[in-house]
Structures are given as structure tokens and as C-alpha cells.
Amino acid sequence: MAAALPTFTDITDPAGIRFKHSVGDAELSNIVEGTGPGGAMFDYDNDGFPDLYFVSGCWHADVSDNRGRALKGMLFNALYHNNRDGTFTDVTRQAGVGDGGFGMSATAADYDGDGDLDLYVLNYGPNVLYRNNGDGTFTDVTSAAGLACPVWSVHAAWFDYDRDGDLDVYVVNYLTYDKGEFQRSGAYYKAENYPGPLAYPGAQDRLFRNEGMGAFTDVTEEAGLTLPNGRGMSAVTVDVDGDGDLDVYVANDAMPNSLWIQDRPGHFVDEAVDMGAAFGEGGQGASSMGPVAGDVDRDGTIDFYIPDMSYGCLLLQKAPGLFLDVTAQANLALICGQYTGWGGGLIDYDNDGWLDVFVANGNAHHMYTEEDVLARNDGNGRFVDVSRESGDYFQHKYVGRGAGFGDLDNDGDVDIVVFNLNERPTVLRNDGGNRRHWLKVVPRHKGGQSVALGAMVTVSVGGRTLLGPVLASNGYLVSNDPRPNFGLGEAALAETVEVRWPDGSRQVLEHVKGDQILEVIQGVEPSR
């Protein structure tokens, strides 16, 4: 008898989450206010349970209406500590991470290699890098690090692009906003409430190389990543072509997406058009949001799902270096076509061994609410809309933006946090996803410290192969729980678990029991 499908329960209230996002004034009236928010799911205190970081807008002279000046200096980001009992506590003030800038997103990574996760906040205006002091507090080290990047940044992806053992960062910059001049000029008629991305010049993304000792250098041009008029929305860094080094896929707004492939160590070439990853099958390139990487069809290669303002786009890598848009064939065009998609996730929510699709939806220009979508992979190349049978949450509407994914309660199934515009976030607990067997793999660098971002985990179970890239930035404006969670289905044992480390070395474990969180330290045989 088939296992009953899981449901998701909104636990925001009982979890103690009181944070509410704000656009900075009383009305949604421009593209800066409408683009965020995202946030981060990261274990800042190394207790094994992911904590939550939320970003907010603020009253900003470039962006906000004068009628909202009463909010000036009143809006801040928030950090909530996971109490490991289903509740969270606001520790923003103690931790020192309540940035008051106009926040878009936040990403977490151990950039200094000391074993704890640091926090990078992306803003309209200067970004902020918080170094984790290891005692529950953070220090603003932005100036010394050289990562202020004082343009409109929306997202960042941490990865060791040059394989020197420390994490570098790709910063996604969106537009050059004109402080409302286009709207005030009388050249624009507000039929759609505010101008879209084509009303403004794009901005160059930036790659910063980690030089050690807390400092970064802008190496964008020498790395070949020049796209001066880009309109980046979010990025994911993953080994797309299977050659062992990390590539960068950027979802751009109102233009083709970019797939930056390393053609030689430390240098990139945009292969999106040649590889079929620049557009969907209809040539649409007008509204891509956050790219999500995963192996949807279980053929051992990386695929992408990209939500957008129409159907979304599912790109399967059907041959090495060649993607095919199967959105319509997979039934996702029909499921998602009525919504405005933003934050997407490829998650095996029911642990049957197939990646499913979640999308947070919401109108782009108005505070018009929409339902979110959960589409289950049937294992035969098609997705089935299971939203209506997956909990009361899916009967309600929100103005969704980013969506984060991870196991908040460490029970073996994937929970969801939706970052809503001008409203409280929603924390969704997965109830029943662990009825099937599962395995969570946590690859750690030598010494057992930080999770090895950029590693690739392959699990062989019951004659099938499951691929899990170790990623934090994977989706729209978010940093996720980086621990890959594998659904084993009815199998209680995985035949093999292979970790390919960022330096190219491999480690293989045999006969691994399911239903556990498996810590794998590079070069050390784990007890299991």
C-alpha cells in the first residue's frame, strides 16, 4: 500500500516568529520595494539545527514615499535562534545583526574557515558582511573585507571557484535605480503601478576572490564574467558539466539567462545560448527569478528549474552540455501558468527518491495575493499538483517572494520558509515526509568544521542513483540548509554514499543505514 502523502503545517505563530517584512513605507510603488524579500536558513551557533534570518526594507530617501517618514530608523532585520523544540527566539540584539538597510537577501558561509557560519546581507545600497565570533555574536567587517559593493545587490553565492581552499563570492547586482525620476518625469503612465526592469539600466555582477586574512579582491574582469548591462535576480554555483569545477548559472530579468562555464581554471565563458539554458522553449527571457539546481530525472546530471512570471521553466540536461525545456511536457506549464512565480525549490518532500517542485507566488506590481504551488514528481516525467491535499496553508494566498528549504527539526524531511512581501514570513513544517526512509549527508572539511560547499554527494540505493549538490544559495534571494536530504523510499539501506570534495578527491562509504544524519569528515572513515 502506498504511503500517504505528507502535509505542511503553518507553525509561524506557535514557533514564536513575530517578524514582519516592510517595504519601507505605506504603499508598494516601485521596483525596489517589490523585488524582495529573501532570507537565510543557517546554523549560526553550530548546535545542529538551522536558525532563521529575515531581511526587511527600510525608509530610504531614494525609494520611499515621504508619507512614510515615520518609519525612518524603525525597521531592521532579525535573527531567530532555533530552540530545537519547534520554537524560535529573537536574538537579533544580542547577536548584533539587526542591519537597518534596505534588505533584499542574506547568504551564509564560513568565509574565514574558522568553523562557524558568517552572514552576508545584500541591500539596495551598501551590503554588510558579519563575521561570526563563535560566541553567539557577530562583528561588522564589511569595510576590511571590501564587500560593501555599494550598488543594488540582490543575492550572493559562495563557492571556491579557484580551488585554493577558501570561499569566494559571486554577488548578483540587479539594476541602477533612478530614485524615481522616470516616474516623476511624466513619461510613464501607471497602468501597471510602476515601471518594470526595462525602464532602468542593468548592473554588472561581481566576483570577489578571497585573499585570506579577511580581505577580498574584485576579479570579475579577469575571470571573464563581464556583462555590464546584466539584470541578475539570483545565482547558483554548481558543477554543471561534470568536469569537477564549479560553474555559475544566473537568472536575469528581461534578458537571456547566463550560464558561466569554467573553460579553464578560474576563467568563465557564457555558454547559456549554446547549451540551451538562456531561454525557455518559447524564447521567453523576460522574467526569470531564482534558478534552482538538482537532478530531476535521476540521470546523474544537473538540471534547473527557474520560476518566472508565466509558466516557469524546467530545463533537463538530456546530453552533456545540452538542456531541453520540458516545462509543458512535465505538466508544470499547466500547473504554474496562472501564477507569478518567484521562490522555487526542488525538494523530495515525500522522500520517494524523486525531486518535487514548490513555488512561492505573488503579484509583481501590486499587493495582490496568490496561492503557492506544490507539484509532485510522479517518476515518469510528469508532475501532479498536490497543493490542495497538502495542508490548509495552500488554501490561503500571499504575496510570496523567496522560499527557503531545510530540515528545521532534524526529523528527516524538508521544511519550508516562505518570505512574504510586506507581511510576516510563513514557516511550514513537513508532517509525514519521514514516513519513508531518508538519509541526510553532511560533508565537512578536514577537522570536522564547516560544511563543504561545492561538494557533490551521490547516493546509490535500490539500483538507482541520487545526486545531491552541497549548496546554500539555491533559489530566489535565499540561503538554504546546505545538508543534502535523500529520499530512500522503501529502502532502509544505501549501497554506497560517495562524496566528491571541492578539491576533486573522492570518498566512498558502503552499506550506509538510512534514517540518520551522517556526518562525513574529509579523509576520515565515519562510524555508522
Buried (B, 14 or more C-beta within 10 A) or exposed (E): EEBEBBBBBBBBEEBBBEBBBBBBBBBBBBBBBBBBBBBBBBBBBEEEBBBBBBBBBBBBEBBBBEEBEEBBEEBBBBBBBBBEEBBBEBBBEEBBBBBBBBBBBBBBBBBBBBBBBBBBBBBBBBBBBBBBBEEBBBBBBBEBBBBBBEBBBBBBBBBBBBBBEBBBBBBBBBBEBBEBEBBEEEEEEEEEBBBBBEBBEBBBBBBBBBBEEBBBEBBBEEBBBEBEEBBBBBBBBBBBBBEEBBBBBBBBBBBBBBBBBBEEEBBBBBBBEEBBBBBBBEEBBBBBBBBBBBBBBBEEBBBBBBBBBBBBBBBBBBEEBEBBBBBBBBBBBBBBEEBBBBBBBBBBBBBBBBBBBBBBBBBBBEBEBBBBBBBBBBEEEBBEBBBEEBBEBBEEEBBBBBBBBBBBBBBBBBBBBBBBBBBBBBBBBBBBBBBBBBBBBBBBBEEEBBBBBBBBBBBBBEEEBBBBBBBBBBBBBBBBBBBBBBBBBEBEBBBBBBBBBBBEEEBEBEEBEBBBBBBBBBEEEEEE
